[in-house]
Every structure is written in structure tokens, then in C-alpha cells.
């Protein structure tokens, strides 16, 4: 799958409206536990620091799928046609992971420029521990039945999509706050910080749809 499309201002407004008008997925037990844990640790309020934690975790499923795919290539490399199809999945997982990485870096940049000081234990060590556990769960689910891992990721991305769009709604001042970033050439240029987060929310929707589509059948054929 190509990277999520870069939308203009009007398209981003429509994307936000569509998300806010669309009910959330019916989340599975694992996703509900994760979301509840994040609320307990970081509060229910939508903050940049909490979204940074979300992005630290969001990359994990793609990393686990990439690892499983490389293991699969090792076992099927003599069947070059299948190996090529598996490698296509490796590239897809890496592109999705890279997209989430830009989200993380842009948010960290905004936090740094705000002058907010974050507790290293709370915002680095604990998220890494959560990500480690989430990685193992995603990896195990993928090995047992890929659709289970894709469903968990679809739940996570749906949650992130809605949370980003709601956060923009809560910050009308962002509509007139220019987006300036050292990562603009890599991730994209936007008219405002509001449009930046609308784009990130839309990215999450694209990832959700990709996972939903992958749930419908075997991953490698």
C-alpha cells in the first residue's frame, strides 16, 4: 500500500467531519484493556504527551509483522514467487511504521518547543514497557491467526483516528497557529497545527482500513 495521501485543507476538514460522524469500532478486550491502562497512567485528557505515548506504541504491530515476514522469507525463499509476495508485505509494514515514526517525531518536536518538561520514567521508560508487551501480543496473535493481530491494530488505529480529530476540535486556537517543523520536508507542510493533526488522524484511518482489509483473508498466498 502507498503512504497515506497528503490532503489539502478542505479535504482535511471533510476527513475530520467524517471521523466525528462515524461511530467507533466495537473494540476487542485487548484494545479496551490498553486504552484503559493509558487513561489510568496518563489521564483521560487529550494532551500532546499522551499522544506521544500513543505513537510510541502505534509502531509496534508493524515492527512485529515485519519480523514475522522476514522469518517467513527464510522458510520459503526457495519458492521465489511466494518470497517476493512476502517481501511486498515487509515493505508495506515498513512504510506504515515510518509514517507512525514521523507522527512521533513531529509531536516530540512540538512538546520540546512548548517548553514542557516530561518525567523520563513516566514518558519514556513506562511507554517502552507497554510497547514491549504490546509487541509480544501482536507477534503472538499474528503467528497464531493473523486476523486477530490485524483486528487489534484496527481497533488501535480507530481509537487514535477519533482521538486526534477530537483533540483538534478541543483546540480552536490551532486553526491560526502556523505549522513550522524541521520535519516538514519529510512529513508534509500544512497551513496550521490543526491541519497537521487532521492529517495524522486521517493517516490513522488509512492504517485502520488496511488492517480491516487484511483481516478478511490469509496474509501470504
Helices and strands as residue ranges (DSSP letters): H 9-21, H 29-42, H 48-58, H 60-76, H 80-114, H 120-120, I 121-125, H 126-144, H 146-170, G 172-176, H 184-187, H 193-214
